[in-house]
Amino acid sequence: MANRFDAWLTLGLGIASLAFVGWVNVDALIEAFGDGPPYYGRTTNMDKWESPLPILAMIDLVVLVLVIPAVRGSIKSLVECLGR
């Protein structure tokens, strides 16, 4: 019973983590490349503008390296529990 609960919890946390990182990516990209303030299509204050892509790529890589094995393990555990 506890093994099944742990697998569901890991699966849920993994999906929630991926959704959160996706939201952070979309928010940062809209802010950096959007037409609204403070960047106005990246034409105003170009001397202060920095691309968010390198930082987002590092965050995505770390989350994927941590979450994918955990989610795969939880799915495997759930398949074994449900197969009994």
The first five atom37 places (N, CA, C, CB, O) and aatype in JSON, in Angstrom:
{
  "aatype": [12, 0, 2, 1, 13, 3, 0, 17, 10, 16, 10, 7, 10, 7, 9, 0, 15, 10, 0, 13, 19, 7, 17, 19, 2, 19, 3, 0, 10, 9, 6, 0, 13, 7, 3, 7, 14, 14, 18, 18, 7, 1, 16, 16, 2, 12, 3, 11, 17, 6, 15, 14, 10, 14, 9, 10, 0, 12, 9, 3, 10, 19, 19, 10, 19, 10, 19, 9, 14, 0, 19, 1, 7, 15, 9, 11, 15, 10, 19, 6, 4, 10, 7, 1],
  "atom_mask": [
    [1, 1, 1, 1, 1],
    [1, 1, 1, 1, 1],
    [1, 1, 1, 1, 1],
    [1, 1, 1, 1, 1],
    [1, 1, 1, 1, 1],
    [1, 1, 1, 1, 1],
    [1, 1, 1, 1, 1],
    [1, 1, 1, 1, 1],
    [1, 1, 1, 1, 1],
    [1, 1, 1, 1, 1],
    [1, 1, 1, 1, 1],
    [1, 1, 1, 0, 1],
    [1, 1, 1, 1, 1],
    [1, 1, 1, 0, 1],
    [1, 1, 1, 1, 1],
    [1, 1, 1, 1, 1],
    [1, 1, 1, 1, 1],
    [1, 1, 1, 1, 1],
    [1, 1, 1, 1, 1],
    [1, 1, 1, 1, 1],
    [1, 1, 1, 1, 1],
    [1, 1, 1, 0, 1],
    [1, 1, 1, 1, 1],
    [1, 1, 1, 1, 1],
    [1, 1, 1, 1, 1],
    [1, 1, 1, 1, 1],
    [1, 1, 1, 1, 1],
    [1, 1, 1, 1, 1],
    [1, 1, 1, 1, 1],
    [1, 1, 1, 1, 1],
    [1, 1, 1, 1, 1],
    [1, 1, 1, 1, 1],
    [1, 1, 1, 1, 1],
    [1, 1, 1, 0, 1],
    [1, 1, 1, 1, 1],
    [1, 1, 1, 0, 1],
    [1, 1, 1, 1, 1],
    [1, 1, 1, 1, 1],
    [1, 1, 1, 1, 1],
    [1, 1, 1, 1, 1],
    [1, 1, 1, 0, 1],
    [1, 1, 1, 1, 1],
    [1, 1, 1, 1, 1],
    [1, 1, 1, 1, 1],
    [1, 1, 1, 1, 1],
    [1, 1, 1, 1, 1],
    [1, 1, 1, 1, 1],
    [1, 1, 1, 1, 1],
    [1, 1, 1, 1, 1],
    [1, 1, 1, 1, 1],
    [1, 1, 1, 1, 1],
    [1, 1, 1, 1, 1],
    [1, 1, 1, 1, 1],
    [1, 1, 1, 1, 1],
    [1, 1, 1, 1, 1],
    [1, 1, 1, 1, 1],
    [1, 1, 1, 1, 1],
    [1, 1, 1, 1, 1],
    [1, 1, 1, 1, 1],
    [1, 1, 1, 1, 1],
    [1, 1, 1, 1, 1],
    [1, 1, 1, 1, 1],
    [1, 1, 1, 1, 1],
    [1, 1, 1, 1, 1],
    [1, 1, 1, 1, 1],
    [1, 1, 1, 1, 1],
    [1, 1, 1, 1, 1],
    [1, 1, 1, 1, 1],
    [1, 1, 1, 1, 1],
    [1, 1, 1, 1, 1],
    [1, 1, 1, 1, 1],
    [1, 1, 1, 1, 1],
    [1, 1, 1, 0, 1],
    [1, 1, 1, 1, 1],
    [1, 1, 1, 1, 1],
    [1, 1, 1, 1, 1],
    [1, 1, 1, 1, 1],
    [1, 1, 1, 1, 1],
    [1, 1, 1, 1, 1],
    [1, 1, 1, 1, 1],
    [1, 1, 1, 1, 1],
    [1, 1, 1, 1, 1],
    [1, 1, 1, 0, 1],
    [1, 1, 1, 1, 1]
  ],
  "atom_positions": [
    [[0.83, -1.2, 0.0], [0.0, 0.0, 0.0], [0.87, 1.26, 0.0], [-0.94, 0.0, 1.21], [0.63, 2.18, -0.78]],
    [[1.88, 1.29, 0.88], [2.74, 2.46, 0.95], [3.54, 2.62, -0.33], [3.68, 2.37, 2.16], [3.8, 3.74, -0.77]],
    [[3.94, 1.5, -0.95], [4.69, 1.56, -2.18], [3.86, 2.21, -3.29], [5.15, 0.16, -2.6], [4.38, 3.0, -4.08]],
    [[2.58, 1.88, -3.35], [1.71, 2.45, -4.36], [1.5, 3.95, -4.1], [0.35, 1.72, -4.39], [1.5, 4.75, -5.03]],
    [[1.33, 4.3, -2.83], [1.18, 5.72, -2.47], [2.42, 6.51, -2.85], [0.89, 5.87, -0.97], [2.32, 7.61, -3.4]],
    [[3.6, 5.96, -2.55], [4.85, 6.64, -2.9], [4.99, 6.82, -4.4], [6.05, 5.85, -2.36], [5.45, 7.86, -4.87]],
    [[4.58, 5.81, -5.15], [4.66, 5.91, -6.61], [3.72, 6.98, -7.14], [4.33, 4.55, -7.26], [4.12, 7.77, -8.01]],
    [[2.49, 7.04, -6.64], [1.55, 8.07, -7.06], [2.04, 9.45, -6.66], [0.17, 7.81, -6.47], [1.92, 10.41, -7.43]],
    [[2.6, 9.56, -5.46], [3.11, 10.84, -4.98], [4.28, 11.31, -5.85], [3.54, 10.73, -3.51], [4.34, 12.48, -6.22]],
    [[5.2, 10.41, -6.16], [6.33, 10.76, -7.02], [5.87, 11.16, -8.41], [7.3, 9.59, -7.11], [6.38, 12.12, -8.98]],
    [[4.91, 10.43, -8.94], [4.38, 10.77, -10.26], [3.71, 12.14, -10.25], [3.39, 9.7, -10.72], [3.93, 12.94, -11.16]],
    [[2.91, 12.41, -9.25], [2.25, 13.71, -9.15], [3.22, 14.86, -8.98], [0.0, 0.0, 0.0], [3.07, 15.9, -9.61]],
    [[4.22, 14.66, -8.11], [5.22, 15.71, -7.91], [6.06, 15.94, -9.17], [6.13, 15.36, -6.73], [6.44, 17.07, -9.47]],
    [[6.34, 14.87, -9.88], [7.1, 15.02, -11.13], [6.32, 15.8, -12.17], [0.0, 0.0, 0.0], [6.87, 16.68, -12.83]],
    [[5.05, 15.48, -12.32], [4.22, 16.2, -13.29], [4.05, 17.65, -12.85], [2.84, 15.52, -13.43], [4.09, 18.56, -13.69]],
    [[3.86, 17.89, -11.56], [3.74, 19.26, -11.06], [5.04, 20.04, -11.27], [3.36, 19.25, -9.58], [4.99, 21.23, -11.61]],
    [[6.17, 19.4, -11.08], [7.46, 20.06, -11.31], [7.63, 20.45, -12.77], [8.61, 19.17, -10.87], [8.07, 21.55, -13.07]],
    [[7.29, 19.53, -13.67], [7.39, 19.84, -15.09], [6.44, 20.96, -15.49], [7.11, 18.59, -15.92], [6.8, 21.81, -16.3]],
    [[5.24, 20.96, -14.94], [4.29, 22.03, -15.24], [4.79, 23.37, -14.72], [2.91, 21.71, -14.63], [4.68, 24.39, -15.4]],
    [[5.36, 23.38, -13.52], [5.88, 24.62, -12.95], [7.04, 25.17, -13.78], [6.33, 24.4, -11.5], [7.09, 26.37, -14.05]],
    [[7.95, 24.31, -14.18], [9.09, 24.76, -14.98], [8.6, 25.24, -16.35], [10.13, 23.62, -15.14], [9.13, 26.21, -16.89]],
    [[7.6, 24.58, -16.9], [7.02, 25.06, -18.15], [6.42, 26.45, -18.0], [0.0, 0.0, 0.0], [6.59, 27.3, -18.87]],
    [[5.72, 26.67, -16.91], [5.15, 27.99, -16.65], [6.23, 29.05, -16.49], [4.27, 27.95, -15.39], [6.1, 30.15, -17.01]],
    [[7.31, 28.72, -15.77], [8.42, 29.66, -15.61], [9.03, 30.0, -16.97], [9.49, 29.07, -14.66], [9.34, 31.16, -17.24]],
    [[9.21, 28.98, -17.82], [9.76, 29.23, -19.15], [8.88, 30.15, -19.97], [9.96, 27.92, -19.89], [9.36, 31.12, -20.56]],
    [[7.6, 29.87, -20.01], [6.68, 30.69, -20.79], [6.65, 32.11, -20.26], [5.27, 30.09, -20.77], [6.68, 33.06, -21.04]],
    [[6.6, 32.27, -18.96], [6.56, 33.59, -18.36], [7.83, 34.38, -18.68], [6.38, 33.49, -16.86], [7.75, 35.56, -19.04]],
    [[8.98, 33.75, -18.56], [10.25, 34.44, -18.84], [10.37, 34.8, -20.32], [11.43, 33.58, -18.42], [10.84, 35.89, -20.65]],
    [[9.94, 33.91, -21.2], [10.04, 34.19, -22.62], [9.07, 35.28, -23.06], [9.78, 32.93, -23.42], [9.41, 36.11, -23.9]],
    [[7.88, 35.29, -22.5], [6.93, 36.35, -22.83], [7.45, 37.69, -22.32], [5.55, 36.06, -22.22], [7.32, 38.71, -23.01]],
    [[8.02, 37.7, -21.13], [8.56, 38.94, -20.6], [9.75, 39.43, -21.42], [8.97, 38.75, -19.14], [9.89, 40.63, -21.66]],
    [[10.62, 38.51, -21.85], [11.82, 38.91, -22.56], [11.55, 39.3, -24.01], [12.83, 37.79, -22.52], [12.16, 40.25, -24.52]],
    [[10.66, 38.6, -24.68], [10.47, 38.81, -26.1], [9.12, 39.42, -26.45], [10.63, 37.53, -26.82], [8.81, 39.59, -27.63]],
    [[8.31, 39.76, -25.45], [6.99, 40.32, -25.71], [7.05, 41.77, -26.12], [0.0, 0.0, 0.0], [8.09, 42.42, -26.04]],
    [[5.9, 42.29, -26.56], [5.84, 43.68, -27.01], [5.53, 44.66, -25.88], [4.8, 43.81, -28.08], [5.63, 45.87, -26.08]],
    [[5.16, 44.17, -24.73], [4.78, 45.06, -23.63], [5.98, 45.54, -22.84], [0.0, 0.0, 0.0], [7.11, 45.16, -23.13]],
    [[5.72, 46.36, -21.84], [6.81, 46.85, -21.0], [7.43, 45.71, -20.2], [6.31, 47.95, -20.05], [6.72, 44.75, -19.91]],
    [[8.66, 45.76, -19.85], [9.6, 46.86, -19.96], [10.44, 46.81, -21.23], [10.49, 46.87, -18.78], [11.32, 47.66, -21.38]],
    [[10.22, 45.88, -22.14], [11.15, 45.74, -23.26], [10.66, 46.34, -24.56], [11.45, 44.3, -23.47], [11.47, 46.65, -25.43]],
    [[9.36, 46.52, -24.73], [8.8, 47.12, -25.94], [9.41, 46.51, -27.2], [9.02, 48.63, -25.93], [9.92, 47.21, -28.07]],
    [[9.34, 45.2, -27.28], [9.88, 44.52, -28.44], [11.39, 44.58, -28.52], [0.0, 0.0, 0.0], [11.95, 44.49, -29.61]],
    [[12.07, 44.73, -27.41], [13.52, 44.74, -27.27], [14.18, 45.93, -27.96], [14.09, 43.47, -27.82], [15.37, 45.85, -28.28]],
    [[13.47, 47.02, -28.22], [14.1, 48.18, -28.85], [14.5, 49.23, -27.82], [13.17, 48.79, -29.88], [15.46, 49.97, -28.04]],
    [[13.78, 49.32, -26.72], [14.12, 50.27, -25.67], [15.0, 49.57, -24.64], [12.82, 50.85, -25.0], [14.77, 48.41, -24.3]],
    [[16.0, 50.25, -24.17], [16.93, 49.73, -23.15], [17.66, 48.47, -23.62], [16.17, 49.42, -21.86], [17.86, 47.54, -22.84]],
    [[18.06, 48.44, -24.87], [18.76, 47.26, -25.39], [20.12, 47.06, -24.7], [18.95, 47.37, -26.9], [20.64, 45.95, -24.66]],
    [[20.7, 48.14, -24.17], [21.98, 47.99, -23.49], [21.85, 47.24, -22.18], [22.59, 49.34, -23.25], [22.84, 46.73, -21.66]],
    [[20.64, 47.16, -21.63], [20.41, 46.46, -20.36], [19.76, 45.09, -20.55], [19.54, 47.32, -19.45], [19.61, 44.35, -19.58]],
    [[19.39, 44.75, -21.77], [18.65, 43.52, -22.02], [19.59, 42.33, -22.05], [17.88, 43.62, -23.34], [20.69, 42.4, -22.61]],
    [[19.16, 41.23, -21.44], [19.91, 39.98, -21.48], [18.96, 38.87, -21.87], [20.59, 39.67, -20.11], [17.8, 38.85, -21.46]],
    [[19.45, 37.95, -22.67], [18.63, 36.82, -23.1], [18.44, 35.85, -21.93], [19.29, 36.1, -24.3], [19.4, 35.51, -21.24]],
    [[17.21, 35.39, -21.7], [16.97, 34.44, -20.62], [17.23, 32.99, -21.03], [15.55, 34.58, -20.14], [17.15, 32.09, -20.19]],
    [[17.55, 32.75, -22.28], [17.66, 31.38, -22.77], [18.75, 30.55, -22.08], [17.93, 31.41, -24.22], [18.47, 29.39, -21.76]],
    [[19.95, 31.06, -21.83], [20.95, 30.2, -21.16], [20.53, 29.76, -19.75], [22.27, 30.94, -21.06], [20.73, 28.6, -19.38]],
    [[19.95, 30.66, -18.99], [19.51, 30.3, -17.64], [18.34, 29.33, -17.69], [19.11, 31.56, -16.85], [18.29, 28.37, -16.91]],
    [[17.4, 29.57, -18.59], [16.26, 28.66, -18.72], [16.71, 27.27, -19.17], [15.23, 29.22, -19.71], [16.16, 26.26, -18.71]],
    [[17.69, 27.21, -20.06], [18.19, 25.91, -20.51], [18.84, 25.15, -19.36], [19.2, 26.1, -21.65], [18.66, 23.93, -19.24]],
    [[19.59, 25.84, -18.5], [20.2, 25.16, -17.36], [19.14, 24.65, -16.39], [21.16, 26.12, -16.63], [19.24, 23.53, -15.88]],
    [[18.13, 25.46, -16.12], [17.06, 25.05, -15.22], [16.32, 23.84, -15.79], [16.07, 26.2, -14.98], [16.05, 22.88, -15.08]],
    [[16.01, 23.89, -17.1], [15.31, 22.78, -17.74], [16.13, 21.5, -17.69], [15.0, 23.13, -19.19], [15.59, 20.43, -17.42]],
    [[17.42, 21.61, -17.93], [18.28, 20.43, -17.92], [18.33, 19.8, -16.53], [19.67, 20.79, -18.37], [18.22, 18.58, -16.41]],
    [[18.48, 20.6, -15.5], [18.54, 20.07, -14.13], [17.22, 19.4, -13.77], [18.85, 21.2, -13.12], [17.22, 18.3, -13.21]],
    [[16.11, 20.03, -14.07], [14.8, 19.45, -13.74], [14.58, 18.16, -14.51], [13.66, 20.45, -14.04], [14.09, 17.18, -13.94]],
    [[14.92, 18.14, -15.79], [14.73, 16.91, -16.57], [15.59, 15.77, -16.05], [15.04, 17.17, -18.03], [15.15, 14.63, -16.0]],
    [[16.83, 16.08, -15.67], [17.72, 15.03, -15.16], [17.19, 14.47, -13.84], [19.15, 15.58, -14.96], [17.35, 13.28, -13.57]],
    [[16.57, 15.31, -13.03], [16.05, 14.84, -11.75], [14.66, 14.19, -11.85], [15.98, 16.0, -10.77], [14.39, 13.21, -11.16]],
    [[13.8, 14.73, -12.71], [12.4, 14.3, -12.73], [12.18, 13.07, -13.59], [11.52, 15.42, -13.21], [11.42, 12.19, -13.2]],
    [[12.81, 12.98, -14.74], [12.52, 11.87, -15.65], [12.81, 10.51, -15.03], [13.33, 12.03, -16.93], [11.97, 9.62, -15.12]],
    [[13.96, 10.29, -14.39], [14.16, 8.98, -13.76], [13.15, 8.68, -12.65], [15.57, 8.89, -13.2], [12.71, 7.54, -12.49]],
    [[12.79, 9.7, -11.88], [11.82, 9.49, -10.8], [10.46, 9.12, -11.36], [11.71, 10.74, -9.93], [9.8, 8.22, -10.84]],
    [[10.03, 9.8, -12.41], [8.73, 9.51, -13.01], [8.75, 8.13, -13.68], [8.34, 10.59, -14.04], [7.78, 7.38, -13.57]],
    [[9.82, 7.81, -14.35], [9.91, 6.47, -14.97], [9.86, 5.37, -13.91], [11.22, 6.34, -15.79], [9.19, 4.36, -14.1]],
    [[10.56, 5.58, -12.79], [10.53, 4.6, -11.71], [9.16, 4.48, -11.08], [0.0, 0.0, 0.0], [8.73, 3.37, -10.75]],
    [[8.46, 5.58, -10.93], [7.13, 5.52, -10.33], [6.14, 4.84, -11.27], [6.63, 6.91, -9.98], [5.27, 4.09, -10.82]],
    [[6.26, 5.09, -12.57], [5.38, 4.41, -13.52], [5.66, 2.92, -13.53], [5.56, 4.99, -14.94], [4.73, 2.11, -13.57]],
    [[6.92, 2.55, -13.49], [7.28, 1.12, -13.44], [6.72, 0.47, -12.17], [8.81, 0.95, -13.5], [6.2, -0.65, -12.22]],
    [[6.83, 1.17, -11.05], [6.3, 0.65, -9.78], [4.78, 0.51, -9.83], [6.7, 1.58, -8.62], [4.24, -0.48, -9.34]],
    [[4.1, 1.49, -10.43], [2.65, 1.41, -10.54], [2.2, 0.28, -11.44], [2.1, 2.71, -11.06], [1.21, -0.4, -11.15]],
    [[2.93, 0.06, -12.53], [2.6, -1.05, -13.42], [2.77, -2.38, -12.7], [3.48, -1.01, -14.69], [1.95, -3.28, -12.87]],
    [[3.81, -2.51, -11.9], [4.02, -3.75, -11.14], [2.93, -3.93, -10.09], [5.41, -3.73, -10.46], [2.44, -5.04, -9.89]],
    [[2.54, -2.84, -9.42], [1.49, -2.95, -8.38], [0.14, -3.29, -9.0], [1.39, -1.63, -7.6], [-0.6, -4.1, -8.44]],
    [[-0.17, -2.69, -10.11], [-1.46, -2.93, -10.74], [-1.5, -4.28, -11.46], [-1.79, -1.82, -11.71], [-2.58, -4.83, -11.69]],
    [[-0.34, -4.81, -11.81], [-0.28, -6.1, -12.5], [-0.49, -7.29, -11.57], [0.0, 0.0, 0.0], [-0.72, -8.4, -12.04]],
    [[-0.42, -7.08, -10.29], [-0.58, -8.18, -9.33], [-2.0, -8.62, -9.21], [-0.07, -7.79, -7.97], [-2.3, -9.54, -8.45]]
  ]
}
